[in-house]
Amino acid sequence: MSATGQSKRNTTAQIEAMKGTRPIVSLTAYTTPIARLLDPHCDLLLVGDSLGMVLYGLESTVGVTLDMMIAHGQGVMRGVQKACVIVDMPFGSYQESREQAFRNAVRILKETGCDGVKLEGGEEMAETVAFLTARGVPVFGHVGLMPQQVKTAGGYRALGRSEEEAEKIRRDAKAIEQAGAFALLVEGTVETLAREITASVGIPTIGIGASPACDGQILVSDDMLGLFSDFKPRFVKHFAELAPTVSKAVEAYAEEVKARTFPGPEHTFQVKK
């Protein structure tokens, strides 16, 4: 915090203004210590409902609750000084009505102190997005592959290969932009379509499994750190391979505990003479 008490973290308005300047760096964060490590390098951190699978072992994001998102949002906020922080609205917390969406979005903002919320959906959610933004809730849109709807979308796959799919995603992107979203996540969309959408909307696009032409990129932090060695979708690059490192460290710890070489004298407390 500055001397005036104002945060120096990036605002949603600053993220929106970055379109056409330089690529926006984004990652997911779910905990305080990881947020502290990511914060110096990222413009935006997303407390994604992907935490359901990454941290809780769920098969999809559908089982994630509002309380879970708020708890992890609070944790991430304790670890940031620079990045804009957005919290996902989980499945069932906003689709029923725009009033439901507003109540739950306000709860997220108040209880976490984050900068905005993200919700999935295109044309069908435009009215809700407009309702939120008109009432002071910054919204990060999400089109293309939408994990909360994966059961009706036929599984996890790249979208936009057919003209019918492509046209639907084009309409979705434009509708969410016109509803007042400050940015748009484009997920699992064929490269040429993601490039086209980026050029056609006036707000930043953040890509995941989309195009290098997007205004920014985001990955699940645990994926890019290589913590899941058995899971690597086409769009993920492992910038580290931490899974083997963690495994070897735990193996070494186990061996020392069994051999009674840990803890050593330097790790214990003695009576002072």
C-alpha positions as CSV (number, residue, x, y, z in Angstrom):
1,M,0.0,0.0,0.0
2,S,1.2,3.5,-0.7
3,A,1.4,6.4,1.8
4,T,-2.2,7.4,0.7
5,G,-3.5,4.0,1.5
6,Q,-4.2,3.2,-2.2
7,S,-3.2,-0.2,-3.7
8,K,-0.6,-0.2,-6.5
9,R,-2.0,-3.4,-7.9
10,N,-3.1,-3.4,-11.5
11,T,-6.8,-2.5,-12.0
12,T,-9.2,-4.0,-14.4
13,A,-9.1,-0.6,-16.3
14,Q,-5.4,-0.9,-16.6
15,I,-5.7,-4.5,-18.0
16,E,-8.3,-3.3,-20.5
17,A,-6.0,-0.4,-21.6
18,M,-3.1,-2.9,-22.3
19,K,-4.8,-4.1,-25.5
20,G,-2.4,-3.4,-28.4
21,T,0.5,-2.4,-26.1
22,R,2.2,-5.6,-25.0
23,P,1.1,-9.2,-24.2
24,I,-0.7,-9.6,-20.9
25,V,0.9,-12.2,-18.6
26,S,-1.6,-14.2,-16.7
27,L,-1.6,-17.4,-14.6
28,T,-3.9,-19.2,-12.2
29,A,-3.3,-19.0,-8.4
30,Y,-5.1,-20.7,-5.6
31,T,-2.9,-20.2,-2.5
32,T,-1.0,-17.4,-0.7
33,P,2.6,-18.9,-1.2
34,I,2.1,-19.5,-4.9
35,A,0.5,-16.1,-5.4
36,R,3.6,-14.5,-3.8
37,L,5.8,-16.3,-6.3
38,L,3.7,-15.5,-9.3
39,D,2.8,-11.9,-8.5
40,P,6.1,-10.1,-9.5
41,H,5.9,-11.6,-13.0
42,C,2.1,-11.5,-13.8
43,D,-0.2,-8.7,-14.8
44,L,-3.3,-10.7,-13.8
45,L,-3.9,-13.7,-11.5
46,L,-7.0,-15.8,-11.9
47,V,-8.4,-17.7,-9.0
48,G,-9.8,-20.3,-11.4
49,D,-12.5,-22.9,-10.6
50,S,-9.9,-25.3,-12.1
51,L,-8.9,-25.5,-8.4
52,G,-11.6,-28.2,-8.2
53,M,-9.5,-30.5,-10.3
54,V,-6.0,-29.2,-9.4
55,L,-6.4,-29.1,-5.6
56,Y,-9.4,-31.2,-4.8
57,G,-9.2,-34.0,-7.3
58,L,-12.6,-33.4,-8.8
59,E,-13.4,-34.7,-12.3
60,S,-14.6,-31.4,-13.5
61,T,-15.2,-27.8,-12.2
62,V,-18.9,-28.5,-11.7
63,G,-18.5,-29.5,-8.1
64,V,-16.7,-26.3,-7.0
65,T,-18.7,-24.1,-4.6
66,L,-18.9,-20.4,-4.0
67,D,-17.4,-20.9,-0.5
68,M,-14.4,-22.7,-2.0
69,M,-13.8,-19.8,-4.5
70,I,-14.0,-17.2,-1.7
71,A,-11.7,-19.1,0.6
72,H,-9.0,-19.4,-2.1
73,G,-9.6,-15.9,-3.3
74,Q,-8.8,-14.6,0.2
75,G,-5.7,-16.7,0.2
76,V,-4.4,-15.3,-3.1
77,M,-5.2,-11.8,-2.1
78,R,-2.9,-12.1,0.9
79,G,0.0,-12.9,-1.5
80,V,-0.3,-10.2,-4.1
81,Q,1.1,-6.7,-4.3
82,K,1.1,-6.1,-8.0
83,A,-1.3,-8.3,-10.0
84,C,-4.9,-7.7,-10.8
85,V,-6.8,-10.6,-9.2
86,I,-10.0,-12.1,-10.7
87,V,-12.1,-14.8,-9.1
88,D,-14.1,-17.3,-11.0
89,M,-17.8,-17.6,-10.3
90,P,-18.5,-21.3,-10.0
91,F,-21.2,-23.3,-11.8
92,G,-24.7,-22.5,-10.5
93,S,-23.7,-19.3,-8.8
94,Y,-24.8,-16.9,-11.7
95,Q,-26.8,-18.8,-14.4
96,E,-30.2,-18.7,-12.6
97,S,-30.7,-15.0,-12.9
98,R,-28.9,-11.7,-13.2
99,E,-29.9,-10.9,-9.6
100,Q,-28.4,-14.1,-8.3
101,A,-25.3,-13.3,-10.2
102,F,-25.1,-9.9,-8.7
103,R,-25.6,-11.1,-5.1
104,N,-22.9,-13.7,-5.5
105,A,-20.5,-11.4,-7.3
106,V,-20.8,-8.8,-4.6
107,R,-20.2,-11.4,-2.0
108,I,-17.0,-12.5,-3.8
109,L,-15.8,-8.8,-4.1
110,K,-16.6,-8.0,-0.5
111,E,-15.2,-11.1,1.1
112,T,-12.0,-11.4,-0.9
113,G,-11.2,-7.8,-1.9
114,C,-10.4,-9.0,-5.4
115,D,-10.7,-6.8,-8.5
116,G,-13.4,-8.5,-10.5
117,V,-15.1,-11.8,-11.3
118,K,-15.0,-14.1,-14.3
119,L,-18.0,-16.0,-15.7
120,E,-18.5,-18.3,-18.6
121,G,-21.0,-17.7,-21.4
122,G,-21.7,-15.7,-24.6
123,E,-24.9,-14.4,-25.9
124,E,-27.0,-16.1,-23.3
125,M,-25.0,-14.4,-20.5
126,A,-24.7,-10.9,-22.1
127,E,-27.7,-9.5,-20.2
128,T,-26.2,-10.7,-16.9
129,V,-22.8,-9.2,-17.7
130,A,-24.4,-5.9,-18.6
131,F,-26.4,-6.0,-15.3
132,L,-23.2,-6.6,-13.3
133,T,-21.0,-4.0,-15.0
134,A,-23.7,-1.4,-14.8
135,R,-23.7,-1.9,-11.1
136,G,-20.0,-1.6,-10.5
137,V,-18.9,-5.3,-10.9
138,P,-15.9,-5.7,-13.3
139,V,-16.5,-8.8,-15.4
140,F,-13.9,-10.9,-17.2
141,G,-15.7,-12.8,-19.9
142,H,-15.1,-16.4,-21.1
143,V,-16.0,-17.8,-24.5
144,G,-15.0,-20.8,-26.7
145,L,-14.5,-24.0,-24.7
146,M,-16.4,-23.5,-21.4
147,P,-15.4,-26.1,-18.8
148,Q,-18.6,-25.6,-16.8
149,Q,-20.6,-26.7,-19.8
150,V,-18.3,-29.5,-20.9
151,K,-21.1,-32.1,-20.3
152,T,-23.3,-30.5,-22.8
153,A,-20.5,-29.6,-25.2
154,G,-19.4,-33.2,-25.8
155,G,-16.2,-33.2,-23.8
156,Y,-13.0,-31.2,-23.9
157,R,-12.2,-30.4,-27.5
158,A,-11.1,-27.5,-29.7
159,L,-14.1,-25.5,-30.9
160,G,-14.6,-23.4,-34.1
161,R,-13.7,-26.0,-36.7
162,S,-17.1,-25.8,-38.3
163,E,-18.5,-22.6,-39.6
164,E,-21.6,-23.0,-37.3
165,E,-19.4,-23.3,-34.2
166,A,-17.1,-20.4,-35.4
167,E,-20.0,-18.1,-36.0
168,K,-21.5,-18.9,-32.5
169,I,-18.2,-18.0,-30.9
170,R,-17.9,-14.8,-32.9
171,R,-21.4,-13.7,-31.7
172,D,-20.5,-14.7,-28.1
173,A,-17.3,-12.6,-28.1
174,K,-19.0,-9.6,-29.5
175,A,-22.0,-9.9,-27.1
176,I,-19.8,-10.0,-24.1
177,E,-17.7,-7.1,-25.3
178,Q,-20.8,-5.0,-25.8
179,A,-22.1,-6.0,-22.4
180,G,-19.2,-4.2,-20.8
181,A,-16.6,-6.9,-19.9
182,F,-13.1,-5.5,-19.5
183,A,-11.4,-8.6,-21.0
184,L,-12.3,-11.9,-22.6
185,L,-10.8,-15.3,-22.0
186,V,-10.8,-17.3,-25.3
187,E,-10.3,-21.0,-24.5
188,G,-9.9,-24.1,-26.7
189,T,-10.6,-22.3,-29.9
190,V,-8.9,-22.9,-33.3
191,E,-6.1,-20.5,-33.9
192,T,-7.4,-18.7,-36.9
193,L,-10.7,-17.9,-35.1
194,A,-9.0,-16.8,-31.9
195,R,-6.8,-14.5,-34.1
196,E,-9.9,-13.1,-35.8
197,I,-11.8,-12.5,-32.6
198,T,-8.8,-10.7,-31.1
199,A,-8.7,-8.3,-34.1
200,S,-12.5,-7.8,-34.0
201,V,-13.1,-6.8,-30.3
202,G,-12.0,-3.7,-28.6
203,I,-11.1,-5.4,-25.3
204,P,-8.1,-7.7,-24.5
205,T,-8.4,-11.3,-25.3
206,I,-6.5,-13.7,-23.0
207,G,-5.8,-17.0,-24.8
208,I,-5.5,-20.6,-23.5
209,G,-5.4,-23.1,-26.3
210,A,-6.1,-20.3,-28.7
211,S,-3.6,-18.1,-30.6
212,P,-0.3,-16.3,-30.0
213,A,-2.1,-13.3,-31.5
214,C,-4.3,-13.0,-28.4
215,D,-3.6,-9.9,-26.3
216,G,-2.4,-12.1,-23.5
217,Q,-1.9,-15.7,-22.4
218,I,-2.9,-17.7,-19.4
219,L,-2.1,-21.3,-18.2
220,V,-2.9,-23.2,-15.1
221,S,0.2,-22.6,-13.0
222,D,0.4,-26.3,-11.8
223,D,0.4,-27.4,-15.5
224,M,3.1,-25.0,-16.7
225,L,5.3,-26.0,-13.6
226,G,5.1,-29.6,-14.6
227,L,3.4,-30.7,-11.3
228,F,1.2,-33.1,-13.3
229,S,3.6,-35.2,-15.3
230,D,0.9,-37.5,-16.6
231,F,-1.3,-34.6,-17.9
232,K,-0.2,-32.4,-20.8
233,P,-2.8,-31.1,-23.2
234,R,-1.5,-29.8,-26.5
235,F,-1.8,-26.2,-25.4
236,V,0.4,-26.6,-22.3
237,K,4.1,-26.1,-22.2
238,H,6.0,-27.3,-19.1
239,F,8.4,-24.5,-18.2
240,A,9.6,-26.7,-15.4
241,E,9.4,-30.4,-14.4
242,L,8.6,-30.1,-10.7
243,A,6.8,-33.4,-10.3
244,P,10.1,-35.5,-10.4
245,T,11.8,-33.0,-8.1
246,V,9.1,-33.2,-5.5
247,S,9.0,-37.0,-5.7
248,K,12.8,-37.2,-5.2
249,A,12.7,-34.8,-2.3
250,V,10.1,-36.8,-0.5
251,E,12.0,-40.0,-1.3
252,A,15.1,-38.5,0.3
253,Y,13.1,-37.4,3.3
254,A,11.5,-40.8,3.8
255,E,14.9,-42.5,3.7
256,E,16.4,-40.2,6.3
257,V,13.5,-40.6,8.6
258,K,13.7,-44.4,8.4
259,A,17.5,-44.2,8.9
260,R,17.0,-41.8,11.9
261,T,19.5,-39.3,10.2
262,F,16.7,-36.7,10.2
263,P,16.2,-34.8,12.4
264,G,19.8,-34.2,13.3
265,P,21.1,-32.2,16.3
266,E,20.8,-29.0,14.3
267,H,17.1,-29.6,13.9
268,T,16.2,-30.1,17.5
269,F,16.0,-28.0,20.6
270,Q,18.3,-28.7,23.6
271,V,18.1,-27.6,27.2
272,K,20.3,-24.5,27.7
273,K,23.0,-25.0,30.3
